[in-house]
Amino acid sequence: MQHELLNSAPGKGQYIFIAISAVLVLLGSIWTVGSAQEQLGMALGFVGIYGTTVFISAVVTAILLFSQFKVTRRLTFLCLSIAYSWVALLAPFQVVLLADAFSSLSFISASSTDAAWLWTFWHVGFPVLISIGMLLNGSKFVAKRKFKLWSSVLLTTAGFIASLIILSTLFSWWPLPNLIDLSYQYSDMLSVVVGPIVILSCIVALFTVIVKGQFSSSIYSWLAVAMLAATCEGIVTIYGGSRFSYGWYTARVLSIVSSSAVAIALVIETISLQHKVIDQNQSLRKMASTDELTGLANRRELDERLKEETLRSMRERTPLSLILLDVDRFKRFNDSYGHINGDRCLQHVADCIREAVHRYIDLPARYGGEEFAVLLPNTEEEAAVELAEEIRSVIEETSCNLESGKQVMVTASLGVASLVANHAEESLELFRIADAALYRAKDAGRNRVGRPSDSWNHSRQKKEAKIDSNIHFLRHG
């Protein structure tokens, strides 16, 4: 479920954004090749920003794709992760050579013109690895016990090859023909041989991503944009002017797009997944705390809130009241009209309670069978009795609609209790006294509101007065 959410199909809005991005890449590349030959000179600030952006984007993408491999155990994501790791390894050295930052180090023989070879290895290896990864799309999962083996072997192999390329270029282990002369003009070797190889590799990778990925997920859709940008970068670099021309700088921007497009997709998917998880958690929370039949809070939610409000009452020395309600002669109602209409009766009573309870801090709940409760924080007994009487009146005066369309009248008995809590366990005392008041109302003839006995109220008031005058009792019990 997790990897399906993270690798889900893009929505309509994202498809439109992907299409616009692809069109902008194409139009910008066509315009650059046709009219951007002007030399601008080396802008070291831009080169530094470019190198840093490509490196960070590639590292982030590689890590996120590897996490996808860890979750899905699909070799496709491991190969894609290796492809971006390849970029992260080669790009910094290519940029450093480009800026001629190693010129003061006598033991490094490479010059800025040798950066073209690192660029070549980078831009051939990257699409080749992308193509391999996409060709493996749909292959069997890697067994969990072989996860570390596959990861270690392939990552180590790619790292070794990249390191060999970097070291051989920096220390000139093998003589390589110059691809760029000292005036930054491209040689025929670059324009006729190396350049077409780079471009062809990118085109093959783009085609493979489109055919195998089929834009079925955000990752594959944005990977297609990345490979389109890589293809255009190769074309613009080779045929859009010499090094440090307007076209060359445009190609660097395309390189940034190529390295960051998938990272953007993965970040979007991660944020989307986070929102889905939050929504699901909220739904689960609501399901866990709501009575399915009536839509009121259930017994679990009532118990939790009662504990919270008891502690608040104890801390702030404010009264906490509770109304308990029982539908009169509900068993007889069920026997007479059936269980379906019994459910309608409970829903009717719940609607009446909702109609009477207005404060957002009050909690109406169904806590079992035909029994309901209303928790009233910061409410004196008189106010609670007044609300209970209002609920009773609404129930008595409002008819219940049966399944047949017939309207019948029902009544309810209610019990009220109120106290200022002195310790956490007094939530049980509040419930006990409200329950006793409820049965006092039933014994008195039903369809009425019961209150605590005078003796309980008197003893309670004395106890609370003692606590209020000796508040340290709350700390020491």
N, C-alpha and C positions, 0 to 999 in steps of 0.2 A: 504493500500500500504506500509506503513512504517513497520508494523510488518512482512509483507511478505518478504520485503527486508532483514530485520534483522534476520529472521528465514528461510533463503533460503537454498536450497540444496547445499552441498559442491561441489566444482569443482573436476575434475579428480585429480589434484595435491594434493588437500586436502585429498581426499579418500586414495591416496597412502601414504601420511604422517600418516593418522590415522591407516592404516594397518601396517605400519612399527612400529609405537608406540605400537600397540597391540602385535605384534610379539616380540618386545624387552621386554615388560612386562612379557610375558609368558616364554620366554627363560631365562630371569634373575631369575624369580621365581623358575623355575625347577632346574636351576643350584644351586641356594641358598639352596633349601630344600635338595638337594642331597649331598652338600659338604661344607656347611658353618656353622659348629657347633663351631668353635673356639671362645673362649671368648676374648673380647677386652677391657672390663671394661667400666665404664661410661665416656663418653666424653661430659662434660657439655656444651662446646661450640657448639657441633653439636646439642645437645638436645635443646638448646636455639634457634638456627637457624631453626631447624625443627618446633618447636612450633610457632615461629613467622611467618614462611612461611605458615604453615597450617592455622593459624588464619587469616592472611591478605588475602590469597587466598579465604578462605571460606566467609569472609565478602564481598569482591569484587563480588564474584559469587552470593551471596545472593542478593546484591543490584541490580545487573544487571538483575537477573531473576525476581526480584520484578518489575523492570521497564518494563520487558516483560509482566508481568501480568497486569500492569497498562495500557499498550497499547492494548493488545489483550483481556483482561478480561477472560482469560482461567485459570481455577483452577489448571491445570497442572503446570503452571509456579509459582503459589503461593505455591503449595506443594513443588516444587523443591527448591524454595527460602527458605522455612521453613527448609528443609532438610539441606541446607548449613548453615543456621542460627543456627541450632542444633549443627553442628560441631564447629562453631565459639564460641558458649557458653561453650561447654564441653571441647574442646581441650586445652585451656589455663590452666584450673585447673588440667587436667590430666597431662600435662607437668610439671607444678609447683610441684605437688605431686611426680611425677617421680623423679624430682631433689631434693626432700626432702627439699624444700625451706621453708615449714611451720614448720619445726622441732623446731624452736626457739619460736614458739607461743604456749603457754601453753593451751590456750582455744581451740585449734584445735587438736583433738585427732587422726586424720588420719595420716598414715605414707606412705612411698613410696610404700609399697606393696598394699595399697588401690587404687593406681592409676590404677590397673588392672580392678577394677570395673567401674571406669569412662570410661576406654577404652572400656569395654564391652557395657555399655549403649550407648556410642558414636557409636560403630560399629554395634549395632543392630538397634538403632533408625534411623540412617542415611539411610540404605537400605530400611527399612520399609516405611519411608516417600517418598523415591524415587519411590518405587513400587506403593504406593497410588497415587502419582502424575501421573505416567504413565498410570495407570488404568483409570484415569479421562481424559486421552487424547482423544479428540473427543467429550467430553461432551458439553452441552450447555454453551454459554457465560454467565458470571455473569452480571446481569443488572447493568448499570452504577450507579444507585441510591443505589445499595447494595454493591458497591465496598469497601467502608470504613467498612461496617459491616463485610463482609467476612474477610477482612484483619485484622481487630482488633481482632475478635474472635479467628481465627486460630493462629495468631502470639502470642497473649496473652496466649492462651492455651499451645502452645509449649514452650513459655518462662517460664510459671509457672511450667510445668513438669520438664524442664531442671534445673530450680532453685531448685526445690525440691530434685532432684537427687544429685545436687552438695552439697547442705547444709546437706542432710542426710549422704553423704559420708564424708564430712569434719568433721562433729560433731558426727559421728557414732550413729545416731539416732536409727538405727536398726542393730542388729548384723548380719554381713555377713561373710560367710566362707572365709578363705584365699585362694586366687587363686595362689599366689606366696609366697614361703617361704623367709626367710631372706638371703638365699644363691642364690636367684633369680631363683630357680628351679620351674617349673610349677607343680601345683598340678593336681591330677587326675580329680578334678572338672573342671579345666580349659581345660584340654586336651580332656576329654571324653564328657562333657556336654556343658559347655559355649562355647568352641571353635567351635564345630560343629554347634551350634545355630547361631553364628556369620557368619560362612562360608555359611551356608544354606540361611540365610537372604540375603547375598550378591549375591549368585547364583540366587535366585528368582528375585532379583532386576535387575540383569544383563539380565536374560531371559525376564523380562517384558519390559525393555528398548528396547531390540532387536525386540521383537514381536510387541509392540505398536508403537515404534518410527520408525522402519524399515529404519533407517539411512536416513530418509527423509529430515533432516536438519542438519546443523553443530552442533547445540546444542545437538540433540539426538545422533548424531554420536560420539561426544566427551564424552557425558554422558555414552555411552557404554564403552568407554575406561576407564572412571573414575570408573565405577562399576567393570570392569575387574581388574583394579588395586586394588580396595577395596577387591575383592574376593581373589586375590593373596596375598594381605597384610595379610588377616586373616589366610590363609594357612601357609604362611612363618612365621608369628608371632607364631603360635601355634606349628608348626611342623618343623620349621627351626632353632631350637636351643633356649636356654633359654634367659632371658633378658640380654641385652648388648653383645650378641653374634654377629658374623658377619651377621647371618641371621636376627637378630632383627634389626640391623641398615639398612639392605636392605629393611625390611618391612617399616621402617620409610620413606625411599625414595619413596616406593610405596604409602604411605599415602599422601605424597606431590603431587604425580601424581594424585591421586584420588581427592584431594581437589582443584587442579589448572587446571585440564583438561578442564572443562567447561568454566572457566574464560578465558582460552586461546581462546576457540572457540568464546566466546562473544566478546573478544577484536578483533579477526580477522574479525568477522562479522561487528563490529562497524567501523573498518577501511575500510572494503570493502564498507559499506554503505556510508561512508564519501566520498570515491572516486567516487561512483556512483552519489552522490548528486553534487559533483564538476563538473563531466562530464555533468550531466543534466543541471546544471546552465550555463555552457559554451555553451551547445547546444542552450539553450533558449536565451542566450545573442546573439549568432550568428543569430538565427532566428529573433530576435527582431530588429537587426541592419542591416540585409541583405535584399536586394531586391530579391525576389524569382525568377523572370524571368531572370535577368541579372547576378546575383551573386555579383553585386556591392553593396556598402553601400546604405541604403535607406534614406528617408528624415529625419527620426528621428535621425539617426546616424550623418547625415550631420549637422543638427541643433545643436546637442550636441557638435560636434567637432568644429563647427564654433564659438560657445560661448567660448569654452576652448581656441582656438587659438587667439581669439580676446583679451582675458585677457592676454595671453602670449605676444602678440604683444604690448599691452599697458604697461606691466611690463618691458619687455626687450627692448622696442623701436626698434623692428624689423618689416620689412614690411610683410604684409599678403596679398596674392593675391587669386583671385577667378576667375575661368573660368566657364561660363555658355554656354551650347551647346544645340542647337535645331535642330532636323533632318528636313531638308528642304522638304516641301510639303509632310509631312507624311500622312496627311489625304487622299491626292490623291493616295499615295502608298497603303494605306489600302483599298480604294475603288477599286483600280485596281487589287490587288493581294490577298485580303482577310486578315482577322485578324490573321490567323495562320502565314502567311508570314510577317505580320506586326510585330509579336513577333520575328520572325527570323531576321528582320531588326534591331530591338532594340538590340537583342543579338549580332548581327554583329557590331553595333556601340560600344557596351560595350567592345567587344574584341579589337576593334581598339584603344579605350581609354587605355585599359590595356597595349596594346603593346607599347604605347607612354609614359606612366607614369612609371617611374622606382624607384623613391625615396620612401622608406617605410613610410616616414612621410606625403607624399601626399595622399589625400583621394579622389578617384573617386567615384561618387555616381549618382544614378538615383533619381531625386527628383519629378518626376511626368510625366506620359504620355511619350512623346518623348523628354523630357527635361533631360539633364544630367548636372553634375557639377564636377569640380575638385578643391579641396581646397589645396592651396599651402602655407604652413607656411614658413616664412623666405625667401620669394621670391620677388624680384623686379619686376616692371611692365614689363620691357623688357624681362626678362627671362620667365615670364608668357605668354607674347605674342608669344615668340619663341616656347614654348610648345604647345600653342593653334594652331599655324600654322602647327606644326608637326602632331597634332591630325587631323586637317582638311585634310592634305595631305594624311595621311594613310587611312582615310575614303573615300576620293575621288578616290584613286588609287586601293582600294581593293574591289572586287566584293562581293555582297551579294548573297548567295546561297538560292534559293527558294525551297519549298517542292518538286516541280516538277523536280528539278535539274537545272532549268534555272538560269542563273547568271545575276543580274542586278546591276547597279551602283546607289549609293545614295550619297548625299552630306549633309553637315551640316554647319550651321552658328554659330559662337562663339562670345561671348563677354567677355572682360577681364577688371578687376578692381583691383587696388592695393592701400593699404594705411597702415599707421602706426596708430594703434588705439589710440585714446585719452580718450575714455570711453567705457564701456561695450556695450552700445547700438549701437556702430558703426558697429556691425555685420550686422545690417539692412541697414546701409548706403553702406557697401561693396556690399551687394546683390542688392541694388537698382541701383547702378552705373554699375555693371556688366550686369544687365538686360537691362539697357538703351543702353549699348554698343552692346549687342546682337541684339536689334531691329534696331540699327544703321546699323549693318552688313546686316540685312535682307532688310532694306530699300535701301541699296546700291547695291542690286542684288543677295544676298544670296551667300553661299559657300565662305565665307570670314571671317576674324577675325575683330571684332570691338573693338575700344579702347575708353576710357573716353574722353570727350571733352577737348580741350585745356584750356578752361575757368575753368572747374572743377579742372583740374590738377594744374593750376596756383594758384587758391584759396586754394587748399589743401596743396600745398607746403608751402605757406605762413603760414598757420595755424600750420603745423607740425614744421616749423622752430621756430615759437613763443613758442610752447610747449617745444621744445628741449632746448631753451634758458631759459625757466622758468619752470623747471620740477615740481615745487610745484603745478602747475595748475592741475596736475594729482591727487593730494591729495585733493585739495579743489574744484575741478570741474571747 
